[in-house]
Amino acid sequence: MAQACRGLPGVEVMQFRTVAVFSIFAVGWLLQPQPLRADAGNGERLARQWCANCHVIDRTGPFATLPQGPPSFRVAAGHLNLGELRAFLTHPHGQMPDLSLTRSEIDDLIAYIETLR
């Protein structure tokens, strides 16, 4: 294929430009902070579906930790960094059920929790 293209003017330049443009977009996407790639709206939907039975998941919850029950999402947002949230959602413990969330779902939940800071 390379031999056949050598005789055509502009083909190599076009191939180079295509690769360059693709590379720029790929690097830009990879350098985005994780929450920008996640879907906070889907995270809220997941929270309502799986978490709302035990946690207060929206802004109506308390800022302080309550002595009984699991923390509200606002408390979690205020006390845990992104890595801690990811670790907790990846490896639930205590009374929290293992929801077997995908990485994408975990990213979406974290993005939603981050909106509550």
PDB file as gemmi writes it, atoms N, CA and C in Angstrom:
CRYST1    1.000    1.000    1.000  90.00  90.00  90.00 P 1                      
ATOM      1  N   MET A   1       0.832  -1.199   0.000  1.00  0.00           N  
ATOM      2  CA  MET A   1       0.000   0.000   0.000  1.00  0.00           C  
ATOM      3  C   MET A   1       0.864   1.245   0.000  1.00  0.00           C  
ATOM      4  N   ALA A   2       1.955   1.227   0.803  1.00  0.00           N  
ATOM      5  CA  ALA A   2       2.842   2.384   0.845  1.00  0.00           C  
ATOM      6  C   ALA A   2       3.452   2.648  -0.515  1.00  0.00           C  
ATOM      7  N   GLN A   3       3.815   1.581  -1.270  1.00  0.00           N  
ATOM      8  CA  GLN A   3       4.383   1.728  -2.602  1.00  0.00           C  
ATOM      9  C   GLN A   3       3.358   2.375  -3.532  1.00  0.00           C  
ATOM     10  N   ALA A   4       2.112   1.961  -3.462  1.00  0.00           N  
ATOM     11  CA  ALA A   4       1.087   2.477  -4.353  1.00  0.00           C  
ATOM     12  C   ALA A   4       0.786   3.939  -4.078  1.00  0.00           C  
ATOM     13  N   CYS A   5       0.933   4.374  -2.847  1.00  0.00           N  
ATOM     14  CA  CYS A   5       0.609   5.751  -2.468  1.00  0.00           C  
ATOM     15  C   CYS A   5       1.735   6.724  -2.780  1.00  0.00           C  
ATOM     16  N   ARG A   6       2.952   6.225  -2.950  1.00  0.00           N  
ATOM     17  CA  ARG A   6       4.096   7.120  -3.154  1.00  0.00           C  
ATOM     18  C   ARG A   6       3.922   8.006  -4.383  1.00  0.00           C  
ATOM     19  N   GLY A   7       3.305   7.507  -5.384  1.00  0.00           N  
ATOM     20  CA  GLY A   7       3.166   8.273  -6.604  1.00  0.00           C  
ATOM     21  C   GLY A   7       2.035   9.291  -6.557  1.00  0.00           C  
ATOM     22  N   LEU A   8       1.162   9.199  -5.598  1.00  0.00           N  
ATOM     23  CA  LEU A   8       0.014  10.107  -5.528  1.00  0.00           C  
ATOM     24  C   LEU A   8       0.372  11.326  -4.679  1.00  0.00           C  
ATOM     25  N   PRO A   9       0.303  12.528  -5.249  1.00  0.00           N  
ATOM     26  CA  PRO A   9       0.654  13.716  -4.480  1.00  0.00           C  
ATOM     27  C   PRO A   9      -0.359  13.985  -3.370  1.00  0.00           C  
ATOM     28  N   GLY A  10       0.141  14.336  -2.229  1.00  0.00           N  
ATOM     29  CA  GLY A  10      -0.713  14.734  -1.118  1.00  0.00           C  
ATOM     30  C   GLY A  10      -1.238  13.610  -0.252  1.00  0.00           C  
ATOM     31  N   VAL A  11      -1.094  12.346  -0.656  1.00  0.00           N  
ATOM     32  CA  VAL A  11      -1.635  11.239   0.127  1.00  0.00           C  
ATOM     33  C   VAL A  11      -0.898  11.111   1.452  1.00  0.00           C  
ATOM     34  N   GLU A  12       0.442  11.193   1.414  1.00  0.00           N  
ATOM     35  CA  GLU A  12       1.209  11.082   2.662  1.00  0.00           C  
ATOM     36  C   GLU A  12       0.898  12.241   3.597  1.00  0.00           C  
ATOM     37  N   VAL A  13       0.752  13.434   3.040  1.00  0.00           N  
ATOM     38  CA  VAL A  13       0.423  14.608   3.856  1.00  0.00           C  
ATOM     39  C   VAL A  13      -0.953  14.424   4.482  1.00  0.00           C  
ATOM     40  N   MET A  14      -1.914  13.917   3.708  1.00  0.00           N  
ATOM     41  CA  MET A  14      -3.256  13.702   4.229  1.00  0.00           C  
ATOM     42  C   MET A  14      -3.255  12.655   5.334  1.00  0.00           C  
ATOM     43  N   GLN A  15      -2.504  11.591   5.150  1.00  0.00           N  
ATOM     44  CA  GLN A  15      -2.409  10.561   6.183  1.00  0.00           C  
ATOM     45  C   GLN A  15      -1.796  11.132   7.446  1.00  0.00           C  
ATOM     46  N   PHE A  16      -0.735  11.946   7.290  1.00  0.00           N  
ATOM     47  CA  PHE A  16      -0.091  12.558   8.451  1.00  0.00           C  
ATOM     48  C   PHE A  16      -1.061  13.471   9.190  1.00  0.00           C  
ATOM     49  N   ARG A  17      -1.802  14.277   8.436  1.00  0.00           N  
ATOM     50  CA  ARG A  17      -2.762  15.198   9.070  1.00  0.00           C  
ATOM     51  C   ARG A  17      -3.849  14.423   9.818  1.00  0.00           C  
ATOM     52  N   THR A  18      -4.329  13.347   9.230  1.00  0.00           N  
ATOM     53  CA  THR A  18      -5.360  12.530   9.867  1.00  0.00           C  
ATOM     54  C   THR A  18      -4.852  11.961  11.182  1.00  0.00           C  
ATOM     55  N   VAL A  19      -3.650  11.427  11.160  1.00  0.00           N  
ATOM     56  CA  VAL A  19      -3.060  10.861  12.378  1.00  0.00           C  
ATOM     57  C   VAL A  19      -2.821  11.961  13.408  1.00  0.00           C  
ATOM     58  N   ALA A  20      -2.345  13.117  12.971  1.00  0.00           N  
ATOM     59  CA  ALA A  20      -2.075  14.218  13.891  1.00  0.00           C  
ATOM     60  C   ALA A  20      -3.350  14.717  14.568  1.00  0.00           C  
ATOM     61  N   VAL A  21      -4.403  14.909  13.779  1.00  0.00           N  
ATOM     62  CA  VAL A  21      -5.680  15.389  14.345  1.00  0.00           C  
ATOM     63  C   VAL A  21      -6.244  14.361  15.322  1.00  0.00           C  
ATOM     64  N   PHE A  22      -6.236  13.105  14.937  1.00  0.00           N  
ATOM     65  CA  PHE A  22      -6.724  12.053  15.837  1.00  0.00           C  
ATOM     66  C   PHE A  22      -5.916  12.034  17.132  1.00  0.00           C  
ATOM     67  N   SER A  23      -4.604  12.156  17.027  1.00  0.00           N  
ATOM     68  CA  SER A  23      -3.740  12.126  18.217  1.00  0.00           C  
ATOM     69  C   SER A  23      -4.034  13.289  19.150  1.00  0.00           C  
ATOM     70  N   ILE A  24      -4.257  14.466  18.585  1.00  0.00           N  
ATOM     71  CA  ILE A  24      -4.560  15.637  19.415  1.00  0.00           C  
ATOM     72  C   ILE A  24      -5.865  15.433  20.179  1.00  0.00           C  
ATOM     73  N   PHE A  25      -6.888  14.935  19.505  1.00  0.00           N  
ATOM     74  CA  PHE A  25      -8.167  14.682  20.175  1.00  0.00           C  
ATOM     75  C   PHE A  25      -8.032  13.592  21.233  1.00  0.00           C  
ATOM     76  N   ALA A  26      -7.284  12.543  20.931  1.00  0.00           N  
ATOM     77  CA  ALA A  26      -7.112  11.444  21.891  1.00  0.00           C  
ATOM     78  C   ALA A  26      -6.384  11.919  23.133  1.00  0.00           C  
ATOM     79  N   VAL A  27      -5.320  12.684  22.965  1.00  0.00           N  
ATOM     80  CA  VAL A  27      -4.569  13.190  24.117  1.00  0.00           C  
ATOM     81  C   VAL A  27      -5.447  14.145  24.929  1.00  0.00           C  
ATOM     82  N   GLY A  28      -6.185  15.012  24.257  1.00  0.00           N  
ATOM     83  CA  GLY A  28      -7.076  15.927  24.973  1.00  0.00           C  
ATOM     84  C   GLY A  28      -8.119  15.194  25.789  1.00  0.00           C  
ATOM     85  N   TRP A  29      -8.677  14.150  25.221  1.00  0.00           N  
ATOM     86  CA  TRP A  29      -9.679  13.364  25.951  1.00  0.00           C  
ATOM     87  C   TRP A  29      -9.056  12.666  27.145  1.00  0.00           C  
ATOM     88  N   LEU A  30      -7.876  12.101  26.969  1.00  0.00           N  
ATOM     89  CA  LEU A  30      -7.222  11.382  28.063  1.00  0.00           C  
ATOM     90  C   LEU A  30      -6.780  12.306  29.190  1.00  0.00           C  
ATOM     91  N   LEU A  31      -6.500  13.559  28.879  1.00  0.00           N  
ATOM     92  CA  LEU A  31      -6.041  14.494  29.900  1.00  0.00           C  
ATOM     93  C   LEU A  31      -7.169  15.154  30.679  1.00  0.00           C  
ATOM     94  N   GLN A  32      -8.406  14.908  30.281  1.00  0.00           N  
ATOM     95  CA  GLN A  32      -9.530  15.472  31.021  1.00  0.00           C  
ATOM     96  C   GLN A  32      -9.579  14.865  32.410  1.00  0.00           C  
ATOM     97  N   PRO A  33      -9.902  15.669  33.425  1.00  0.00           N  
ATOM     98  CA  PRO A  33     -10.132  15.075  34.747  1.00  0.00           C  
ATOM     99  C   PRO A  33     -11.274  14.071  34.657  1.00  0.00           C  
ATOM    100  N   GLN A  34     -11.193  13.016  35.427  1.00  0.00           N  
ATOM    101  CA  GLN A  34     -12.166  11.928  35.352  1.00  0.00           C  
ATOM    102  C   GLN A  34     -13.620  12.395  35.479  1.00  0.00           C  
ATOM    103  N   PRO A  35     -13.944  13.288  36.433  1.00  0.00           N  
ATOM    104  CA  PRO A  35     -15.349  13.680  36.551  1.00  0.00           C  
ATOM    105  C   PRO A  35     -15.919  14.331  35.294  1.00  0.00           C  
ATOM    106  N   LEU A  36     -15.067  14.938  34.447  1.00  0.00           N  
ATOM    107  CA  LEU A  36     -15.586  15.540  33.230  1.00  0.00           C  
ATOM    108  C   LEU A  36     -16.040  14.487  32.229  1.00  0.00           C  
ATOM    109  N   ARG A  37     -15.455  13.308  32.293  1.00  0.00           N  
ATOM    110  CA  ARG A  37     -15.847  12.244  31.379  1.00  0.00           C  
ATOM    111  C   ARG A  37     -17.008  11.444  31.929  1.00  0.00           C  
ATOM    112  N   ALA A  38     -17.251  11.534  33.207  1.00  0.00           N  
ATOM    113  CA  ALA A  38     -18.331  10.782  33.835  1.00  0.00           C  
ATOM    114  C   ALA A  38     -19.645  11.536  33.671  1.00  0.00           C  
ATOM    115  N   ASP A  39     -20.738  10.836  33.891  1.00  0.00           N  
ATOM    116  CA  ASP A  39     -22.073  11.385  33.715  1.00  0.00           C  
ATOM    117  C   ASP A  39     -22.749  11.516  35.082  1.00  0.00           C  
ATOM    118  N   ALA A  40     -22.734  12.731  35.632  1.00  0.00           N  
ATOM    119  CA  ALA A  40     -23.320  12.960  36.955  1.00  0.00           C  
ATOM    120  C   ALA A  40     -24.823  12.691  36.950  1.00  0.00           C  
ATOM    121  N   GLY A  41     -25.492  12.949  35.842  1.00  0.00           N  
ATOM    122  CA  GLY A  41     -26.931  12.662  35.748  1.00  0.00           C  
ATOM    123  C   GLY A  41     -27.213  11.175  35.883  1.00  0.00           C  
ATOM    124  N   ASN A  42     -26.392  10.375  35.237  1.00  0.00           N  
ATOM    125  CA  ASN A  42     -26.541   8.926  35.387  1.00  0.00           C  
ATOM    126  C   ASN A  42     -26.164   8.501  36.804  1.00  0.00           C  
ATOM    127  N   GLY A  43     -25.174   9.165  37.395  1.00  0.00           N  
ATOM    128  CA  GLY A  43     -24.806   8.873  38.779  1.00  0.00           C  
ATOM    129  C   GLY A  43     -25.955   9.138  39.736  1.00  0.00           C  
ATOM    130  N   GLU A  44     -26.676  10.223  39.507  1.00  0.00           N  
ATOM    131  CA  GLU A  44     -27.847  10.515  40.347  1.00  0.00           C  
ATOM    132  C   GLU A  44     -28.917   9.440  40.159  1.00  0.00           C  
ATOM    133  N   ARG A  45     -29.120   9.023  38.914  1.00  0.00           N  
ATOM    134  CA  ARG A  45     -30.108   7.963  38.649  1.00  0.00           C  
ATOM    135  C   ARG A  45     -29.703   6.667  39.363  1.00  0.00           C  
ATOM    136  N   LEU A  46     -28.425   6.313  39.301  1.00  0.00           N  
ATOM    137  CA  LEU A  46     -27.945   5.120  39.998  1.00  0.00           C  
ATOM    138  C   LEU A  46     -28.124   5.259  41.507  1.00  0.00           C  
ATOM    139  N   ALA A  47     -27.842   6.452  42.030  1.00  0.00           N  
ATOM    140  CA  ALA A  47     -27.983   6.691  43.464  1.00  0.00           C  
ATOM    141  C   ALA A  47     -29.436   6.517  43.900  1.00  0.00           C  
ATOM    142  N   ARG A  48     -30.348   7.041  43.104  1.00  0.00           N  
ATOM    143  CA  ARG A  48     -31.771   6.895  43.437  1.00  0.00           C  
ATOM    144  C   ARG A  48     -32.203   5.427  43.366  1.00  0.00           C  
ATOM    145  N   GLN A  49     -31.640   4.703  42.405  1.00  0.00           N  
ATOM    146  CA  GLN A  49     -32.008   3.302  42.223  1.00  0.00           C  
ATOM    147  C   GLN A  49     -31.414   2.400  43.302  1.00  0.00           C  
ATOM    148  N   TRP A  50     -30.123   2.590  43.628  1.00  0.00           N  
ATOM    149  CA  TRP A  50     -29.428   1.630  44.487  1.00  0.00           C  
ATOM    150  C   TRP A  50     -29.099   2.143  45.885  1.00  0.00           C  
ATOM    151  N   CYS A  51     -29.008   3.444  46.076  1.00  0.00           N  
ATOM    152  CA  CYS A  51     -28.461   3.976  47.328  1.00  0.00           C  
ATOM    153  C   CYS A  51     -29.491   4.655  48.224  1.00  0.00           C  
ATOM    154  N   ALA A  52     -30.575   5.146  47.630  1.00  0.00           N  
ATOM    155  CA  ALA A  52     -31.528   5.985  48.373  1.00  0.00           C  
ATOM    156  C   ALA A  52     -32.266   5.243  49.483  1.00  0.00           C  
ATOM    157  N   ASN A  53     -32.290   3.924  49.454  1.00  0.00           N  
ATOM    158  CA  ASN A  53     -32.960   3.183  50.525  1.00  0.00           C  
ATOM    159  C   ASN A  53     -32.220   3.310  51.846  1.00  0.00           C  
ATOM    160  N   CYS A  54     -30.915   3.570  51.795  1.00  0.00           N  
ATOM    161  CA  CYS A  54     -30.120   3.648  53.030  1.00  0.00           C  
ATOM    162  C   CYS A  54     -29.489   5.020  53.252  1.00  0.00           C  
ATOM    163  N   HIS A  55     -29.151   5.726  52.172  1.00  0.00           N  
ATOM    164  CA  HIS A  55     -28.455   7.013  52.264  1.00  0.00           C  
ATOM    165  C   HIS A  55     -29.376   8.153  51.870  1.00  0.00           C  
ATOM    166  N   VAL A  56     -29.135   9.336  52.458  1.00  0.00           N  
ATOM    167  CA  VAL A  56     -29.716  10.563  51.933  1.00  0.00           C  
ATOM    168  C   VAL A  56     -28.794  10.941  50.786  1.00  0.00           C  
ATOM    169  N   ILE A  57     -29.317  11.020  49.573  1.00  0.00           N  
ATOM    170  CA  ILE A  57     -28.466  11.160  48.402  1.00  0.00           C  
ATOM    171  C   ILE A  57     -28.470  12.543  47.766  1.00  0.00           C  
ATOM    172  N   ASP A  58     -29.243  13.483  48.293  1.00  0.00           N  
ATOM    173  CA  ASP A  58     -29.297  14.792  47.651  1.00  0.00           C  
ATOM    174  C   ASP A  58     -29.004  15.898  48.654  1.00  0.00           C  
ATOM    175  N   ARG A  59     -29.241  17.120  48.256  1.00  0.00           N  
ATOM    176  CA  ARG A  59     -28.905  18.282  49.094  1.00  0.00           C  
ATOM    177  C   ARG A  59     -29.824  18.455  50.302  1.00  0.00           C  
ATOM    178  N   THR A  60     -30.832  17.635  50.434  1.00  0.00           N  
ATOM    179  CA  THR A  60     -31.726  17.768  51.574  1.00  0.00           C  
ATOM    180  C   THR A  60     -31.140  17.121  52.820  1.00  0.00           C  
ATOM    181  N   GLY A  61     -30.065  16.378  52.682  1.00  0.00           N  
ATOM    182  CA  GLY A  61     -29.469  15.665  53.805  1.00  0.00           C  
ATOM    183  C   GLY A  61     -28.609  16.558  54.671  1.00  0.00           C  
ATOM    184  N   PRO A  62     -28.190  16.039  55.802  1.00  0.00           N  
ATOM    185  CA  PRO A  62     -27.390  16.809  56.760  1.00  0.00           C  
ATOM    186  C   PRO A  62     -25.944  16.965  56.299  1.00  0.00           C  
ATOM    187  N   PHE A  63     -25.278  18.001  56.841  1.00  0.00           N  
ATOM    188  CA  PHE A  63     -23.851  18.203  56.599  1.00  0.00           C  
ATOM    189  C   PHE A  63     -23.024  17.375  57.566  1.00  0.00           C  
ATOM    190  N   ALA A  64     -23.551  17.081  58.722  1.00  0.00           N  
ATOM    191  CA  ALA A  64     -22.810  16.354  59.752  1.00  0.00           C  
ATOM    192  C   ALA A  64     -23.128  14.870  59.697  1.00  0.00           C  
ATOM    193  N   THR A  65     -22.206  14.075  60.210  1.00  0.00           N  
ATOM    194  CA  THR A  65     -22.440  12.641  60.282  1.00  0.00           C  
ATOM    195  C   THR A  65     -23.445  12.364  61.394  1.00  0.00           C  
ATOM    196  N   LEU A  66     -24.420  11.558  61.110  1.00  0.00           N  
ATOM    197  CA  LEU A  66     -25.401  11.184  62.115  1.00  0.00           C  
ATOM    198  C   LEU A  66     -24.888   9.974  62.886  1.00  0.00           C  
ATOM    199  N   PRO A  67     -25.212   9.851  64.154  1.00  0.00           N  
ATOM    200  CA  PRO A  67     -24.716   8.710  64.925  1.00  0.00           C  
ATOM    201  C   PRO A  67     -25.307   7.371  64.469  1.00  0.00           C  
ATOM    202  N   GLN A  68     -26.448   7.375  63.834  1.00  0.00           N  
ATOM    203  CA  GLN A  68     -27.054   6.133  63.376  1.00  0.00           C  
ATOM    204  C   GLN A  68     -27.105   6.129  61.852  1.00  0.00           C  
ATOM    205  N   GLY A  69     -26.993   4.980  61.279  1.00  0.00           N  
ATOM    206  CA  GLY A  69     -27.141   4.842  59.837  1.00  0.00           C  
ATOM    207  C   GLY A  69     -25.929   5.280  59.041  1.00  0.00           C  
ATOM    208  N   PRO A  70     -25.977   5.018  57.746  1.00  0.00           N  
ATOM    209  CA  PRO A  70     -24.864   5.380  56.873  1.00  0.00           C  
ATOM    210  C   PRO A  70     -24.828   6.879  56.623  1.00  0.00           C  
ATOM    211  N   PRO A  71     -23.677   7.401  56.230  1.00  0.00           N  
ATOM    212  CA  PRO A  71     -23.571   8.848  55.996  1.00  0.00           C  
ATOM    213  C   PRO A  71     -24.350   9.270  54.754  1.00  0.00           C  
ATOM    214  N   SER A  72     -24.786  10.521  54.770  1.00  0.00           N  
ATOM    215  CA  SER A  72     -25.424  11.079  53.582  1.00  0.00           C  
ATOM    216  C   SER A  72     -24.358  11.276  52.506  1.00  0.00           C  
ATOM    217  N   PHE A  73     -24.779  11.428  51.273  1.00  0.00           N  
ATOM    218  CA  PHE A  73     -23.825  11.670  50.197  1.00  0.00           C  
ATOM    219  C   PHE A  73     -23.104  12.997  50.401  1.00  0.00           C  
ATOM    220  N   ARG A  74     -23.778  13.986  51.014  1.00  0.00           N  
ATOM    221  CA  ARG A  74     -23.125  15.275  51.294  1.00  0.00           C  
ATOM    222  C   ARG A  74     -21.988  15.091  52.291  1.00  0.00           C  
ATOM    223  N   VAL A  75     -22.198  14.262  53.282  1.00  0.00           N  
ATOM    224  CA  VAL A  75     -21.136  13.991  54.258  1.00  0.00           C  
ATOM    225  C   VAL A  75     -19.974  13.288  53.564  1.00  0.00           C  
ATOM    226  N   ALA A  76     -20.293  12.293  52.749  1.00  0.00           N  
ATOM    227  CA  ALA A  76     -19.251  11.578  52.015  1.00  0.00           C  
ATOM    228  C   ALA A  76     -18.480  12.541  51.110  1.00  0.00           C  
ATOM    229  N   ALA A  77     -19.193  13.419  50.427  1.00  0.00           N  
ATOM    230  CA  ALA A  77     -18.538  14.388  49.535  1.00  0.00           C  
ATOM    231  C   ALA A  77     -17.608  15.309  50.310  1.00  0.00           C  
ATOM    232  N   GLY A  78     -18.000  15.656  51.529  1.00  0.00           N  
ATOM    233  CA  GLY A  78     -17.200  16.567  52.332  1.00  0.00           C  
ATOM    234  C   GLY A  78     -16.021  15.926  53.045  1.00  0.00           C  
ATOM    235  N   HIS A  79     -16.044  14.618  53.197  1.00  0.00           N  
ATOM    236  CA  HIS A  79     -15.013  13.944  53.982  1.00  0.00           C  
ATOM    237  C   HIS A  79     -14.108  13.019  53.183  1.00  0.00           C  
ATOM    238  N   LEU A  80     -14.503  12.621  51.990  1.00  0.00           N  
ATOM    239  CA  LEU A  80     -13.714  11.668  51.209  1.00  0.00           C  
ATOM    240  C   LEU A  80     -13.227  12.312  49.919  1.00  0.00           C  
ATOM    241  N   ASN A  81     -11.967  12.041  49.564  1.00  0.00           N  
ATOM    242  CA  ASN A  81     -11.472  12.527  48.282  1.00  0.00           C  
ATOM    243  C   ASN A  81     -11.867  11.539  47.186  1.00  0.00           C  
ATOM    244  N   LEU A  82     -11.515  11.860  45.942  1.00  0.00           N  
ATOM    245  CA  LEU A  82     -11.927  11.008  44.815  1.00  0.00           C  
ATOM    246  C   LEU A  82     -11.411   9.579  44.946  1.00  0.00           C  
ATOM    247  N   GLY A  83     -10.168   9.432  45.364  1.00  0.00           N  
ATOM    248  CA  GLY A  83      -9.595   8.095  45.520  1.00  0.00           C  
ATOM    249  C   GLY A  83     -10.294   7.294  46.598  1.00  0.00           C  
ATOM    250  N   GLU A  84     -10.628   7.943  47.699  1.00  0.00           N  
ATOM    251  CA  GLU A  84     -11.329   7.257  48.785  1.00  0.00           C  
ATOM    252  C   GLU A  84     -12.744   6.856  48.365  1.00  0.00           C  
ATOM    253  N   LEU A  85     -13.428   7.745  47.641  1.00  0.00           N  
ATOM    254  CA  LEU A  85     -14.759   7.391  47.137  1.00  0.00           C  
ATOM    255  C   LEU A  85     -14.676   6.189  46.199  1.00  0.00           C  
ATOM    256  N   ARG A  86     -13.688   6.222  45.301  1.00  0.00           N  
ATOM    257  CA  ARG A  86     -13.522   5.121  44.351  1.00  0.00           C  
ATOM    258  C   ARG A  86     -13.243   3.814  45.087  1.00  0.00           C  
ATOM    259  N   ALA A  87     -12.351   3.847  46.072  1.00  0.00           N  
ATOM    260  CA  ALA A  87     -12.028   2.633  46.827  1.00  0.00           C  
ATOM    261  C   ALA A  87     -13.258   2.108  47.564  1.00  0.00           C  
ATOM    262  N   PHE A  88     -14.017   2.999  48.163  1.00  0.00           N  
ATOM    263  CA  PHE A  88     -15.197   2.573  48.905  1.00  0.00           C  
ATOM    264  C   PHE A  88     -16.240   1.948  47.993  1.00  0.00           C  
ATOM    265  N   LEU A  89     -16.465   2.559  46.835  1.00  0.00           N  
ATOM    266  CA  LEU A  89     -17.473   2.028  45.910  1.00  0.00           C  
ATOM    267  C   LEU A  89     -16.998   0.759  45.203  1.00  0.00           C  
ATOM    268  N   THR A  90     -15.695   0.616  45.054  1.00  0.00           N  
ATOM    269  CA  THR A  90     -15.143  -0.572  44.410  1.00  0.00           C  
ATOM    270  C   THR A  90     -15.165  -1.769  45.349  1.00  0.00           C  
ATOM    271  N   HIS A  91     -14.902  -1.514  46.636  1.00  0.00           N  
ATOM    272  CA  HIS A  91     -14.848  -2.582  47.637  1.00  0.00           C  
ATOM    273  C   HIS A  91     -15.735  -2.213  48.824  1.00  0.00           C  
ATOM    274  N   PRO A  92     -17.056  -2.333  48.669  1.00  0.00           N  
ATOM    275  CA  PRO A  92     -17.958  -1.961  49.760  1.00  0.00           C  
ATOM    276  C   PRO A  92     -17.705  -2.829  50.999  1.00  0.00           C  
ATOM    277  N   HIS A  93     -18.023  -2.264  52.152  1.00  0.00           N  
ATOM    278  CA  HIS A  93     -17.806  -3.007  53.391  1.00  0.00           C  
ATOM    279  C   HIS A  93     -18.905  -2.662  54.392  1.00  0.00           C  
ATOM    280  N   GLY A  94     -18.855  -3.311  55.510  1.00  0.00           N  
ATOM    281  CA  GLY A  94     -19.882  -3.082  56.520  1.00  0.00           C  
ATOM    282  C   GLY A  94     -21.226  -3.605  56.041  1.00  0.00           C  
ATOM    283  N   GLN A  95     -22.260  -2.845  56.282  1.00  0.00           N  
ATOM    284  CA  GLN A  95     -23.609  -3.241  55.894  1.00  0.00           C  
ATOM    285  C   GLN A  95     -23.913  -2.947  54.432  1.00  0.00           C  
ATOM    286  N   MET A  96     -22.970  -2.306  53.728  1.00  0.00           N  
ATOM    287  CA  MET A  96     -23.222  -1.940  52.341  1.00  0.00           C  
ATOM    288  C   MET A  96     -23.179  -3.180  51.453  1.00  0.00           C  
ATOM    289  N   PRO A  97     -24.235  -3.382  50.651  1.00  0.00           N  
ATOM    290  CA  PRO A  97     -24.235  -4.552  49.757  1.00  0.00           C  
ATOM    291  C   PRO A  97     -23.254  -4.363  48.618  1.00  0.00           C  
ATOM    292  N   ASP A  98     -22.764  -5.460  48.082  1.00  0.00           N  
ATOM    293  CA  ASP A  98     -21.893  -5.408  46.919  1.00  0.00           C  
ATOM    294  C   ASP A  98     -22.779  -5.297  45.686  1.00  0.00           C  
ATOM    295  N   LEU A  99     -22.794  -4.119  45.088  1.00  0.00           N  
ATOM    296  CA  LEU A  99     -23.668  -3.867  43.937  1.00  0.00           C  
ATOM    297  C   LEU A  99     -23.018  -4.275  42.623  1.00  0.00           C  
ATOM    298  N   SER A 100     -21.760  -4.680  42.662  1.00  0.00           N  
ATOM    299  CA  SER A 100     -21.020  -5.065  41.456  1.00  0.00           C  
ATOM    300  C   SER A 100     -21.123  -3.978  40.386  1.00  0.00           C  
ATOM    301  N   LEU A 101     -20.793  -2.756  40.768  1.00  0.00           N  
ATOM    302  CA  LEU A 101     -20.859  -1.630  39.843  1.00  0.00           C  
ATOM    303  C   LEU A 101     -19.706  -1.692  38.847  1.00  0.00           C  
ATOM    304  N   THR A 102     -19.964  -1.273  37.624  1.00  0.00           N  
ATOM    305  CA  THR A 102     -18.907  -1.184  36.626  1.00  0.00           C  
ATOM    306  C   THR A 102     -18.062   0.056  36.908  1.00  0.00           C  
ATOM    307  N   ARG A 103     -16.909   0.144  36.281  1.00  0.00           N  
ATOM    308  CA  ARG A 103     -16.062   1.336  36.441  1.00  0.00           C  
ATOM    309  C   ARG A 103     -16.795   2.587  36.005  1.00  0.00           C  
ATOM    310  N   SER A 104     -17.508   2.481  34.911  1.00  0.00           N  
ATOM    311  CA  SER A 104     -18.260   3.622  34.399  1.00  0.00           C  
ATOM    312  C   SER A 104     -19.335   4.063  35.394  1.00  0.00           C  
ATOM    313  N   GLU A 105     -20.034   3.114  35.987  1.00  0.00           N  
ATOM    314  CA  GLU A 105     -21.064   3.441  36.981  1.00  0.00           C  
ATOM    315  C   GLU A 105     -20.435   4.068  38.223  1.00  0.00           C  
ATOM    316  N   ILE A 106     -19.286   3.558  38.641  1.00  0.00           N  
ATOM    317  CA  ILE A 106     -18.578   4.147  39.787  1.00  0.00           C  
ATOM    318  C   ILE A 106     -18.167   5.574  39.459  1.00  0.00           C  
ATOM    319  N   ASP A 107     -17.635   5.799  38.249  1.00  0.00           N  
ATOM    320  CA  ASP A 107     -17.259   7.152  37.834  1.00  0.00           C  
ATOM    321  C   ASP A 107     -18.471   8.071  37.836  1.00  0.00           C  
ATOM    322  N   ASP A 108     -19.604   7.570  37.356  1.00  0.00           N  
ATOM    323  CA  ASP A 108     -20.827   8.382  37.328  1.00  0.00           C  
ATOM    324  C   ASP A 108     -21.309   8.712  38.744  1.00  0.00           C  
ATOM    325  N   LEU A 109     -21.270   7.744  39.640  1.00  0.00           N  
ATOM    326  CA  LEU A 109     -21.660   7.997  41.033  1.00  0.00           C  
ATOM    327  C   LEU A 109     -20.734   9.019  41.680  1.00  0.00           C  
ATOM    328  N   ILE A 110     -19.444   8.883  41.451  1.00  0.00           N  
ATOM    329  CA  ILE A 110     -18.487   9.842  42.006  1.00  0.00           C  
ATOM    330  C   ILE A 110     -18.749  11.221  41.450  1.00  0.00           C  
ATOM    331  N   ALA A 111     -19.011  11.322  40.148  1.00  0.00           N  
ATOM    332  CA  ALA A 111     -19.308  12.618  39.542  1.00  0.00           C  
ATOM    333  C   ALA A 111     -20.543  13.238  40.199  1.00  0.00           C  
ATOM    334  N   TYR A 112     -21.553  12.426  40.467  1.00  0.00           N  
ATOM    335  CA  TYR A 112     -22.744  12.943  41.147  1.00  0.00           C  
ATOM    336  C   TYR A 112     -22.417  13.387  42.567  1.00  0.00           C  
ATOM    337  N   ILE A 113     -21.705  12.565  43.308  1.00  0.00           N  
ATOM    338  CA  ILE A 113     -21.351  12.918  44.685  1.00  0.00           C  
ATOM    339  C   ILE A 113     -20.535  14.202  44.711  1.00  0.00           C  
ATOM    340  N   GLU A 114     -19.667  14.383  43.730  1.00  0.00           N  
ATOM    341  CA  GLU A 114     -18.865  15.604  43.648  1.00  0.00           C  
ATOM    342  C   GLU A 114     -19.728  16.849  43.472  1.00  0.00           C  
ATOM    343  N   THR A 115     -20.903  16.718  42.867  1.00  0.00           N  
ATOM    344  CA  THR A 115     -21.789  17.882  42.709  1.00  0.00           C  
ATOM    345  C   THR A 115     -22.350  18.343  44.049  1.00  0.00           C  
ATOM    346  N   LEU A 116     -22.237  17.515  45.067  1.00  0.00           N  
ATOM    347  CA  LEU A 116     -22.810  17.843  46.376  1.00  0.00           C  
ATOM    348  C   LEU A 116     -21.806  18.524  47.303  1.00  0.00           C  
ATOM    349  N   ARG A 117     -20.590  18.740  46.848  1.00  0.00           N  
ATOM    350  CA  ARG A 117     -19.562  19.426  47.676  1.00  0.00           C  
ATOM    351  C   ARG A 117     -19.952  20.844  47.933  1.00  0.00           C  
TER     352      ARG A 117                                                      
END                                                                             
